[in-house]
Amino acid sequence: MKKKQVKFLFAILNVVLFAGLFLSGCSQESEKERAVESGQSGNVIRIGYQKNCPLVILKSLGTLEKELEGTGVKVEWKEFQAGPALLEALNAGSIDFGRTGDSPPIFAQAADAPLVYVAAGYSKFQGSGILVPKDSPIQSIEDLKGKKIGFAKGSSSHYLLVKALEKADLDYSDITPAFLQPGDARVAFEQGNIDAWVAWDPFASDTELNSNARMLVNGEGLTSDRDFFLANANYARDHKETLDILIQQVQASSEWANTHHEELVSMLAPLLKIDEKSIDMAVKRRVYGVDPLTEDIMKEQQEKADTFYKLNIIPKRINVEEALIK
């Protein structure tokens, strides 16, 4: 295994635990050499996705394949359970494009992974927040002092919690962190082993409806909680047309999702193995869509990166704009 990959895996483990495709002016021979370097010929785009993400909607609709048909580019879909594993595949050149939440790209960049930001998703702060039992005496963020709180280390939830504590003039040391992935956190929450859980939809909506929970506070004013669409840097350099078509189709499928809630719920519920009422709540408090990588969006991302550095979760300070697509 290459040294960079080892370094990348180390950083990612910290997250788990704590189109006509050629560039104008380039010869066919040089394009072929670059395609070999990026790991594939350009006739296929390999897309990494998770079941709970906008790309699964695009995959289910099948519109990307139709749009790329005239260009000679085929689509391969590869499923991943979590963002860190998806980004390791992007780093290794096993996939060309993917989507994760806002935190995994920060860890990947800190590990010198060759990725670039292509676009951002709309903010989904309403479906992310701090859950407590309905009968809990915790009524405000201030009441979290001295409490044991579950969340995934280095995740968007980690950042949301830090910002919530800051808003209440509490220090991170004022709470007891319990680093738990969603499945384990749900069990701990239901068994009363943690006092609160920082979660995101559809885990949050499912817990609210089926585990006697209430949302103490959502991400409003604390975090934008965006998706980011990312590409392997080598692929992005040589296949901008394909990426442009892909992002256009993500936006088109997002517009479909926003206007076809009933069909969307029927699509997602069996994929996620979560009941339709929970999925319905999740999709109703989220607007799907694609934003360009504006200065304000990258400033938000930089603040997250700086926060993780101050918490000693990433090994070095990074400049997120260095990973913008050129």
BALOBA-1460 file (C-alpha; in Angstrom, 3 decimals):
// residues 326
<rec num="1" residu="m" x="0.000" y="0.000" z="0.000"/>
<rec num="2" residu="k" x="1.328" y="3.434" z="-0.910"/>
<rec num="3" residu="k" x="2.407" y="5.782" z="1.806"/>
<rec num="4" residu="k" x="-0.308" y="8.334" z="0.925"/>
<rec num="5" residu="q" x="-2.975" y="5.665" z="1.131"/>
<rec num="6" residu="v" x="-1.760" y="4.594" z="4.555"/>
<rec num="7" residu="k" x="-1.819" y="8.201" z="5.675"/>
<rec num="8" residu="f" x="-5.290" y="8.647" z="4.214"/>
<rec num="9" residu="l" x="-6.652" y="5.509" z="5.873"/>
<rec num="10" residu="f" x="-5.286" y="6.668" z="9.200"/>
<rec num="11" residu="a" x="-7.165" y="9.957" z="8.932"/>
<rec num="12" residu="i" x="-10.366" y="8.297" z="7.783"/>
<rec num="13" residu="l" x="-10.263" y="5.807" z="10.682"/>
<rec num="14" residu="n" x="-10.257" y="8.803" z="12.975"/>
<rec num="15" residu="v" x="-13.602" y="9.783" z="11.529"/>
<rec num="16" residu="v" x="-15.074" y="6.333" z="12.104"/>
<rec num="17" residu="l" x="-13.770" y="6.185" z="15.580"/>
<rec num="18" residu="f" x="-13.814" y="9.552" z="16.996"/>
<rec num="19" residu="a" x="-18.845" y="14.382" z="-21.430"/>
<rec num="20" residu="g" x="-17.355" y="14.194" z="-25.848"/>
<rec num="21" residu="l" x="-14.573" y="13.786" z="-23.311"/>
<rec num="22" residu="f" x="-11.378" y="15.629" z="-24.185"/>
<rec num="23" residu="l" x="-9.766" y="18.921" z="-23.338"/>
<rec num="24" residu="s" x="-9.489" y="21.435" z="-26.189"/>
<rec num="25" residu="g" x="-5.965" y="21.710" z="-27.564"/>
<rec num="26" residu="c" x="-4.874" y="18.309" z="-26.207"/>
<rec num="27" residu="s" x="-3.812" y="15.531" z="-28.530"/>
<rec num="28" residu="q" x="-5.499" y="12.138" z="-28.483"/>
<rec num="29" residu="e" x="-2.241" y="10.582" z="-27.368"/>
<rec num="30" residu="s" x="-1.788" y="12.872" z="-24.361"/>
<rec num="31" residu="e" x="-5.443" y="12.418" z="-23.382"/>
<rec num="32" residu="k" x="-5.003" y="8.669" z="-23.447"/>
<rec num="33" residu="e" x="-1.941" y="8.951" z="-21.205"/>
<rec num="34" residu="r" x="-3.852" y="11.060" z="-18.700"/>
<rec num="35" residu="a" x="-6.794" y="8.669" z="-18.769"/>
<rec num="36" residu="v" x="-4.478" y="5.803" z="-17.895"/>
<rec num="37" residu="e" x="-3.094" y="7.911" z="-15.065"/>
<rec num="38" residu="s" x="-6.586" y="8.560" z="-13.696"/>
<rec num="39" residu="g" x="-7.318" y="4.839" z="-13.697"/>
<rec num="40" residu="q" x="-9.759" y="4.394" z="-16.577"/>
<rec num="41" residu="s" x="-10.411" y="5.240" z="-20.198"/>
<rec num="42" residu="g" x="-13.084" y="7.904" z="-19.803"/>
<rec num="43" residu="n" x="-15.736" y="5.695" z="-21.418"/>
<rec num="44" residu="v" x="-17.090" y="4.919" z="-17.951"/>
<rec num="45" residu="i" x="-17.747" y="7.146" z="-14.973"/>
<rec num="46" residu="r" x="-17.720" y="5.269" z="-11.681"/>
<rec num="47" residu="i" x="-19.980" y="6.879" z="-9.113"/>
<rec num="48" residu="g" x="-19.920" y="6.129" z="-5.416"/>
<rec num="49" residu="y" x="-23.186" y="6.574" z="-3.539"/>
<rec num="50" residu="q" x="-24.859" y="5.838" z="-0.252"/>
<rec num="51" residu="k" x="-28.467" y="4.798" z="0.151"/>
<rec num="52" residu="n" x="-29.362" y="7.951" z="2.024"/>
<rec num="53" residu="c" x="-28.137" y="10.586" z="-0.432"/>
<rec num="54" residu="p" x="-29.287" y="12.539" z="-3.505"/>
<rec num="55" residu="l" x="-27.299" y="10.280" z="-5.813"/>
<rec num="56" residu="v" x="-29.506" y="7.309" z="-4.974"/>
<rec num="57" residu="i" x="-32.442" y="9.311" z="-6.343"/>
<rec num="58" residu="l" x="-30.532" y="9.975" z="-9.567"/>
<rec num="59" residu="k" x="-29.596" y="6.302" z="-9.787"/>
<rec num="60" residu="s" x="-33.180" y="5.176" z="-9.245"/>
<rec num="61" residu="l" x="-34.564" y="7.543" z="-11.895"/>
<rec num="62" residu="g" x="-32.017" y="6.372" z="-14.489"/>
<rec num="63" residu="t" x="-31.858" y="9.756" z="-16.212"/>
<rec num="64" residu="l" x="-28.084" y="10.144" z="-16.127"/>
<rec num="65" residu="e" x="-27.531" y="7.071" z="-18.257"/>
<rec num="66" residu="k" x="-29.952" y="8.428" z="-20.880"/>
<rec num="67" residu="e" x="-28.285" y="11.854" z="-20.883"/>
<rec num="68" residu="l" x="-24.791" y="10.392" z="-21.296"/>
<rec num="69" residu="e" x="-25.808" y="7.869" z="-23.924"/>
<rec num="70" residu="g" x="-25.015" y="10.234" z="-26.782"/>
<rec num="71" residu="t" x="-21.526" y="10.898" z="-25.439"/>
<rec num="72" residu="g" x="-20.521" y="7.242" z="-25.318"/>
<rec num="73" residu="v" x="-19.983" y="7.351" z="-21.562"/>
<rec num="74" residu="k" x="-21.481" y="4.599" z="-19.435"/>
<rec num="75" residu="v" x="-22.242" y="4.773" z="-15.730"/>
<rec num="76" residu="e" x="-21.146" y="2.350" z="-13.025"/>
<rec num="77" residu="w" x="-22.658" y="2.701" z="-9.573"/>
<rec num="78" residu="k" x="-20.860" y="1.514" z="-6.451"/>
<rec num="79" residu="e" x="-22.544" y="1.521" z="-3.073"/>
<rec num="80" residu="f" x="-20.803" y="2.513" z="0.161"/>
<rec num="81" residu="q" x="-22.010" y="2.371" z="3.746"/>
<rec num="82" residu="a" x="-20.310" y="5.609" z="4.829"/>
<rec num="83" residu="g" x="-18.561" y="8.692" z="3.493"/>
<rec num="84" residu="p" x="-15.054" y="7.845" z="4.743"/>
<rec num="85" residu="a" x="-15.007" y="4.536" z="2.855"/>
<rec num="86" residu="l" x="-16.309" y="6.274" z="-0.266"/>
<rec num="87" residu="l" x="-13.537" y="8.851" z="-0.094"/>
<rec num="88" residu="e" x="-10.890" y="6.190" z="0.383"/>
<rec num="89" residu="a" x="-12.124" y="4.641" z="-2.879"/>
<rec num="90" residu="l" x="-11.956" y="8.079" z="-4.509"/>
<rec num="91" residu="n" x="-8.427" y="8.478" z="-3.187"/>
<rec num="92" residu="a" x="-7.402" y="5.068" z="-4.509"/>
<rec num="93" residu="g" x="-8.903" y="5.764" z="-7.947"/>
<rec num="94" residu="s" x="-11.543" y="3.042" z="-7.585"/>
<rec num="95" residu="i" x="-14.306" y="5.557" z="-8.239"/>
<rec num="96" residu="d" x="-14.340" y="8.913" z="-10.033"/>
<rec num="97" residu="f" x="-17.133" y="10.803" z="-8.309"/>
<rec num="98" residu="g" x="-19.168" y="10.675" z="-5.132"/>
<rec num="99" residu="r" x="-21.070" y="12.556" z="-2.508"/>
<rec num="100" residu="t" x="-20.543" y="12.748" z="1.238"/>
<rec num="101" residu="g" x="-21.525" y="14.965" z="4.107"/>
<rec num="102" residu="d" x="-19.493" y="18.025" z="4.966"/>
<rec num="103" residu="s" x="-16.929" y="16.471" z="7.305"/>
<rec num="104" residu="p" x="-15.308" y="13.538" z="5.408"/>
<rec num="105" residu="p" x="-13.774" y="15.802" z="2.704"/>
<rec num="106" residu="i" x="-11.996" y="17.746" z="5.426"/>
<rec num="107" residu="f" x="-10.326" y="14.602" z="6.771"/>
<rec num="108" residu="a" x="-9.496" y="13.458" z="3.258"/>
<rec num="109" residu="q" x="-7.840" y="16.778" z="2.396"/>
<rec num="110" residu="a" x="-5.913" y="16.686" z="5.660"/>
<rec num="111" residu="a" x="-4.578" y="13.314" z="4.500"/>
<rec num="112" residu="d" x="-3.486" y="14.802" z="1.130"/>
<rec num="113" residu="a" x="-6.075" y="12.864" z="-0.866"/>
<rec num="114" residu="p" x="-6.350" y="13.905" z="-4.538"/>
<rec num="115" residu="l" x="-9.958" y="15.056" z="-4.433"/>
<rec num="116" residu="v" x="-11.702" y="18.216" z="-5.597"/>
<rec num="117" residu="y" x="-14.992" y="19.814" z="-4.616"/>
<rec num="118" residu="v" x="-17.350" y="19.930" z="-7.632"/>
<rec num="119" residu="a" x="-20.577" y="21.313" z="-6.125"/>
<rec num="120" residu="a" x="-22.489" y="21.625" z="-2.870"/>
<rec num="121" residu="g" x="-25.934" y="20.481" z="-1.834"/>
<rec num="122" residu="y" x="-28.578" y="22.679" z="-0.278"/>
<rec num="123" residu="s" x="-28.459" y="23.120" z="3.477"/>
<rec num="124" residu="k" x="-30.391" y="20.447" z="5.372"/>
<rec num="125" residu="f" x="-30.090" y="21.833" z="8.898"/>
<rec num="126" residu="q" x="-33.751" y="21.191" z="9.788"/>
<rec num="127" residu="g" x="-33.201" y="17.442" z="9.805"/>
<rec num="128" residu="s" x="-30.079" y="17.548" z="11.978"/>
<rec num="129" residu="g" x="-30.132" y="18.233" z="15.671"/>
<rec num="130" residu="i" x="-29.886" y="17.144" z="19.271"/>
<rec num="131" residu="l" x="-32.396" y="14.536" z="20.424"/>
<rec num="132" residu="v" x="-33.450" y="13.898" z="24.006"/>
<rec num="133" residu="p" x="-36.132" y="11.596" z="25.466"/>
<rec num="134" residu="k" x="-39.578" y="13.218" z="25.539"/>
<rec num="135" residu="d" x="-39.706" y="13.048" z="29.334"/>
<rec num="136" residu="s" x="-36.133" y="14.290" z="29.807"/>
<rec num="137" residu="p" x="-35.612" y="17.266" z="32.145"/>
<rec num="138" residu="i" x="-33.288" y="18.704" z="29.499"/>
<rec num="139" residu="q" x="-35.170" y="21.684" z="28.096"/>
<rec num="140" residu="s" x="-32.373" y="23.867" z="26.736"/>
<rec num="141" residu="i" x="-28.822" y="23.591" z="25.433"/>
<rec num="142" residu="e" x="-27.613" y="24.911" z="28.779"/>
<rec num="143" residu="d" x="-29.130" y="21.837" z="30.433"/>
<rec num="144" residu="l" x="-26.643" y="19.639" z="28.546"/>
<rec num="145" residu="k" x="-23.941" y="20.606" z="31.035"/>
<rec num="146" residu="g" x="-22.633" y="17.493" z="32.759"/>
<rec num="147" residu="k" x="-24.576" y="15.185" z="30.446"/>
<rec num="148" residu="k" x="-23.384" y="12.267" z="28.334"/>
<rec num="149" residu="i" x="-24.003" y="12.930" z="24.652"/>
<rec num="150" residu="g" x="-23.674" y="10.473" z="21.789"/>
<rec num="151" residu="f" x="-22.455" y="11.448" z="18.329"/>
<rec num="152" residu="a" x="-20.147" y="10.255" z="15.583"/>
<rec num="153" residu="k" x="-16.656" y="11.617" z="16.096"/>
<rec num="154" residu="g" x="-15.541" y="14.026" z="13.391"/>
<rec num="155" residu="s" x="-18.977" y="14.095" z="11.791"/>
<rec num="156" residu="s" x="-21.379" y="16.924" z="10.977"/>
<rec num="157" residu="s" x="-23.044" y="16.063" z="14.284"/>
<rec num="158" residu="h" x="-19.785" y="16.622" z="16.141"/>
<rec num="159" residu="y" x="-19.545" y="20.106" z="14.651"/>
<rec num="160" residu="l" x="-23.211" y="20.881" z="15.391"/>
<rec num="161" residu="l" x="-22.706" y="19.941" z="19.036"/>
<rec num="162" residu="v" x="-19.602" y="22.133" z="19.356"/>
<rec num="163" residu="k" x="-21.467" y="25.139" z="17.914"/>
<rec num="164" residu="a" x="-24.498" y="24.498" z="20.133"/>
<rec num="165" residu="l" x="-22.299" y="24.438" z="23.240"/>
<rec num="166" residu="e" x="-20.607" y="27.652" z="22.156"/>
<rec num="167" residu="k" x="-24.005" y="29.327" z="21.746"/>
<rec num="168" residu="a" x="-24.871" y="28.349" z="25.321"/>
<rec num="169" residu="d" x="-21.483" y="29.553" z="26.647"/>
<rec num="170" residu="l" x="-20.525" y="25.992" z="27.506"/>
<rec num="171" residu="d" x="-17.162" y="24.383" z="26.895"/>
<rec num="172" residu="y" x="-16.679" y="21.066" z="25.157"/>
<rec num="173" residu="s" x="-15.295" y="19.819" z="28.467"/>
<rec num="174" residu="d" x="-18.662" y="20.543" z="30.100"/>
<rec num="175" residu="i" x="-20.170" y="17.414" z="28.518"/>
<rec num="176" residu="t" x="-19.118" y="13.776" z="28.375"/>
<rec num="177" residu="p" x="-18.776" y="12.694" z="24.750"/>
<rec num="178" residu="a" x="-19.785" y="9.202" z="23.676"/>
<rec num="179" residu="f" x="-18.338" y="8.511" z="20.230"/>
<rec num="180" residu="l" x="-20.983" y="6.330" z="18.593"/>
<rec num="181" residu="q" x="-22.050" y="5.625" z="15.037"/>
<rec num="182" residu="p" x="-25.818" y="5.963" z="14.388"/>
<rec num="183" residu="g" x="-26.738" y="2.310" z="14.919"/>
<rec num="184" residu="d" x="-24.947" y="2.045" z="18.248"/>
<rec num="185" residu="a" x="-26.083" y="5.507" z="19.309"/>
<rec num="186" residu="r" x="-29.718" y="4.581" z="18.704"/>
<rec num="187" residu="v" x="-29.397" y="1.561" z="21.006"/>
<rec num="188" residu="a" x="-27.620" y="3.603" z="23.683"/>
<rec num="189" residu="f" x="-30.284" y="6.311" z="23.450"/>
<rec num="190" residu="e" x="-33.171" y="3.865" z="23.765"/>
<rec num="191" residu="q" x="-31.527" y="2.096" z="26.710"/>
<rec num="192" residu="g" x="-30.865" y="5.369" z="28.529"/>
<rec num="193" residu="n" x="-27.093" y="4.987" z="28.400"/>
<rec num="194" residu="i" x="-26.713" y="8.482" z="26.947"/>
<rec num="195" residu="d" x="-28.656" y="11.605" z="27.867"/>
<rec num="196" residu="a" x="-28.810" y="13.029" z="24.347"/>
<rec num="197" residu="w" x="-27.931" y="12.074" z="20.798"/>
<rec num="198" residu="v" x="-26.818" y="14.354" z="17.961"/>
<rec num="199" residu="a" x="-28.289" y="12.819" z="14.819"/>
<rec num="200" residu="w" x="-29.361" y="13.538" z="11.260"/>
<rec num="201" residu="d" x="-32.269" y="12.389" z="9.127"/>
<rec num="202" residu="p" x="-33.613" y="9.832" z="8.588"/>
<rec num="203" residu="f" x="-32.113" y="8.526" z="11.855"/>
<rec num="204" residu="a" x="-33.438" y="11.603" z="13.654"/>
<rec num="205" residu="s" x="-36.976" y="11.409" z="12.234"/>
<rec num="206" residu="d" x="-37.146" y="7.649" z="12.834"/>
<rec num="207" residu="t" x="-36.110" y="8.126" z="16.457"/>
<rec num="208" residu="e" x="-38.530" y="11.002" z="17.000"/>
<rec num="209" residu="l" x="-41.462" y="8.959" z="15.740"/>
<rec num="210" residu="n" x="-40.551" y="5.509" z="17.030"/>
<rec num="211" residu="s" x="-38.364" y="5.950" z="20.109"/>
<rec num="212" residu="n" x="-40.154" y="8.539" z="22.212"/>
<rec num="213" residu="a" x="-37.694" y="11.306" z="21.356"/>
<rec num="214" residu="r" x="-37.960" y="15.035" z="20.797"/>
<rec num="215" residu="m" x="-35.686" y="17.454" z="18.974"/>
<rec num="216" residu="l" x="-34.146" y="19.772" z="21.550"/>
<rec num="217" residu="v" x="-32.658" y="21.994" z="18.866"/>
<rec num="218" residu="n" x="-31.991" y="21.606" z="15.148"/>
<rec num="219" residu="g" x="-29.065" y="22.998" z="13.193"/>
<rec num="220" residu="e" x="-30.604" y="26.396" z="12.456"/>
<rec num="221" residu="g" x="-28.063" y="29.096" z="13.208"/>
<rec num="222" residu="l" x="-25.480" y="26.447" z="14.075"/>
<rec num="223" residu="t" x="-24.583" y="24.623" z="10.891"/>
<rec num="224" residu="s" x="-25.658" y="24.415" z="7.254"/>
<rec num="225" residu="d" x="-25.059" y="20.624" z="7.172"/>
<rec num="226" residu="r" x="-24.517" y="20.379" z="3.418"/>
<rec num="227" residu="d" x="-23.754" y="17.542" z="1.067"/>
<rec num="228" residu="f" x="-20.649" y="17.932" z="-1.084"/>
<rec num="229" residu="f" x="-20.150" y="16.399" z="-4.512"/>
<rec num="230" residu="l" x="-16.528" y="15.402" z="-5.040"/>
<rec num="231" residu="a" x="-14.335" y="13.976" z="-7.797"/>
<rec num="232" residu="n" x="-10.934" y="12.396" z="-8.095"/>
<rec num="233" residu="a" x="-8.643" y="15.271" z="-9.131"/>
<rec num="234" residu="n" x="-7.191" y="13.399" z="-12.110"/>
<rec num="235" residu="y" x="-10.645" y="12.534" z="-13.415"/>
<rec num="236" residu="a" x="-11.936" y="16.070" z="-12.916"/>
<rec num="237" residu="r" x="-8.994" y="17.506" z="-14.867"/>
<rec num="238" residu="d" x="-9.780" y="15.497" z="-17.993"/>
<rec num="239" residu="h" x="-13.557" y="15.029" z="-17.923"/>
<rec num="240" residu="k" x="-15.174" y="18.355" z="-17.119"/>
<rec num="241" residu="e" x="-17.972" y="17.867" z="-19.693"/>
<rec num="242" residu="t" x="-19.090" y="14.632" z="-18.076"/>
<rec num="243" residu="l" x="-19.038" y="16.214" z="-14.615"/>
<rec num="244" residu="d" x="-21.068" y="19.178" z="-15.890"/>
<rec num="245" residu="i" x="-23.716" y="16.815" z="-17.266"/>
<rec num="246" residu="l" x="-23.679" y="14.827" z="-14.021"/>
<rec num="247" residu="i" x="-24.268" y="17.886" z="-11.836"/>
<rec num="248" residu="q" x="-27.052" y="19.061" z="-14.165"/>
<rec num="249" residu="q" x="-28.731" y="15.692" z="-13.722"/>
<rec num="250" residu="v" x="-28.290" y="15.787" z="-9.940"/>
<rec num="251" residu="q" x="-30.119" y="19.117" z="-9.988"/>
<rec num="252" residu="a" x="-32.862" y="17.756" z="-12.259"/>
<rec num="253" residu="s" x="-33.395" y="14.723" z="-10.017"/>
<rec num="254" residu="s" x="-33.399" y="17.021" z="-6.973"/>
<rec num="255" residu="e" x="-36.174" y="19.118" z="-8.524"/>
<rec num="256" residu="w" x="-38.115" y="15.906" z="-9.138"/>
<rec num="257" residu="a" x="-37.632" y="14.907" z="-5.500"/>
<rec num="258" residu="n" x="-38.926" y="18.262" z="-4.247"/>
<rec num="259" residu="t" x="-42.142" y="17.950" z="-6.251"/>
<rec num="260" residu="h" x="-42.807" y="14.206" z="-5.922"/>
<rec num="261" residu="h" x="-42.702" y="13.542" z="-2.172"/>
<rec num="262" residu="e" x="-45.046" y="10.575" z="-2.258"/>
<rec num="263" residu="e" x="-43.032" y="8.817" z="-4.963"/>
<rec num="264" residu="l" x="-39.799" y="9.739" z="-3.191"/>
<rec num="265" residu="v" x="-40.985" y="8.219" z="0.081"/>
<rec num="266" residu="s" x="-41.994" y="5.026" z="-1.725"/>
<rec num="267" residu="m" x="-38.540" y="4.943" z="-3.332"/>
<rec num="268" residu="l" x="-36.482" y="5.534" z="-0.200"/>
<rec num="269" residu="a" x="-38.356" y="3.595" z="2.486"/>
<rec num="270" residu="p" x="-37.506" y="0.078" z="1.199"/>
<rec num="271" residu="l" x="-33.934" y="1.110" z="0.355"/>
<rec num="272" residu="l" x="-33.293" y="2.454" z="3.845"/>
<rec num="273" residu="k" x="-35.502" y="-0.098" z="5.618"/>
<rec num="274" residu="i" x="-37.173" y="2.719" z="7.540"/>
<rec num="275" residu="d" x="-40.933" y="3.189" z="7.780"/>
<rec num="276" residu="e" x="-42.653" y="5.587" z="5.385"/>
<rec num="277" residu="k" x="-43.813" y="7.992" z="8.121"/>
<rec num="278" residu="s" x="-40.215" y="8.613" z="9.194"/>
<rec num="279" residu="i" x="-39.047" y="9.049" z="5.605"/>
<rec num="280" residu="d" x="-41.974" y="11.403" z="4.958"/>
<rec num="281" residu="m" x="-40.957" y="13.583" z="7.895"/>
<rec num="282" residu="a" x="-37.353" y="13.633" z="6.681"/>
<rec num="283" residu="v" x="-38.125" y="14.601" z="3.077"/>
<rec num="284" residu="k" x="-40.637" y="17.270" z="4.113"/>
<rec num="285" residu="r" x="-38.029" y="19.127" z="6.143"/>
<rec num="286" residu="r" x="-35.400" y="18.981" z="3.439"/>
<rec num="287" residu="v" x="-35.088" y="20.736" z="0.076"/>
<rec num="288" residu="y" x="-32.900" y="18.940" z="-2.458"/>
<rec num="289" residu="g" x="-30.735" y="20.912" z="-4.861"/>
<rec num="290" residu="v" x="-27.255" y="21.888" z="-5.997"/>
<rec num="291" residu="d" x="-25.411" y="25.081" z="-5.146"/>
<rec num="292" residu="p" x="-22.245" y="26.384" z="-6.797"/>
<rec num="293" residu="l" x="-19.168" y="26.542" z="-4.585"/>
<rec num="294" residu="t" x="-19.529" y="30.148" z="-3.495"/>
<rec num="295" residu="e" x="-17.177" y="32.043" z="-1.237"/>
<rec num="296" residu="d" x="-19.698" y="31.841" z="1.618"/>
<rec num="297" residu="i" x="-20.097" y="28.056" z="1.280"/>
<rec num="298" residu="m" x="-16.366" y="27.487" z="1.312"/>
<rec num="299" residu="k" x="-16.060" y="29.842" z="4.288"/>
<rec num="300" residu="e" x="-18.520" y="27.590" z="6.152"/>
<rec num="301" residu="q" x="-16.438" y="24.569" z="5.226"/>
<rec num="302" residu="q" x="-13.239" y="26.309" z="6.319"/>
<rec num="303" residu="e" x="-14.750" y="27.044" z="9.708"/>
<rec num="304" residu="k" x="-15.538" y="23.349" z="10.154"/>
<rec num="305" residu="a" x="-11.976" y="22.433" z="9.198"/>
<rec num="306" residu="d" x="-10.562" y="24.979" z="11.646"/>
<rec num="307" residu="t" x="-12.807" y="23.643" z="14.408"/>
<rec num="308" residu="f" x="-11.662" y="20.058" z="13.865"/>
<rec num="309" residu="y" x="-8.045" y="21.201" z="13.891"/>
<rec num="310" residu="k" x="-8.511" y="23.060" z="17.177"/>
<rec num="311" residu="l" x="-10.072" y="19.907" z="18.646"/>
<rec num="312" residu="n" x="-7.022" y="17.906" z="17.487"/>
<rec num="313" residu="i" x="-9.225" y="15.713" z="15.310"/>
<rec num="314" residu="i" x="-7.297" y="16.415" z="12.092"/>
<rec num="315" residu="p" x="-3.489" y="16.429" z="12.125"/>
<rec num="316" residu="k" x="-2.875" y="19.746" z="10.382"/>
<rec num="317" residu="r" x="-4.501" y="23.010" z="9.402"/>
<rec num="318" residu="i" x="-5.865" y="22.975" z="5.838"/>
<rec num="319" residu="n" x="-7.130" y="25.521" z="3.305"/>
<rec num="320" residu="v" x="-10.290" y="24.014" z="1.815"/>
<rec num="321" residu="e" x="-10.123" y="26.294" z="-1.242"/>
<rec num="322" residu="e" x="-7.000" y="24.443" z="-2.353"/>
<rec num="323" residu="a" x="-9.326" y="21.533" z="-3.159"/>
<rec num="324" residu="l" x="-11.695" y="23.535" z="-5.388"/>
<rec num="325" residu="i" x="-12.185" y="22.171" z="-8.898"/>
<rec num="326" residu="k" x="-10.077" y="24.152" z="-11.378"/>
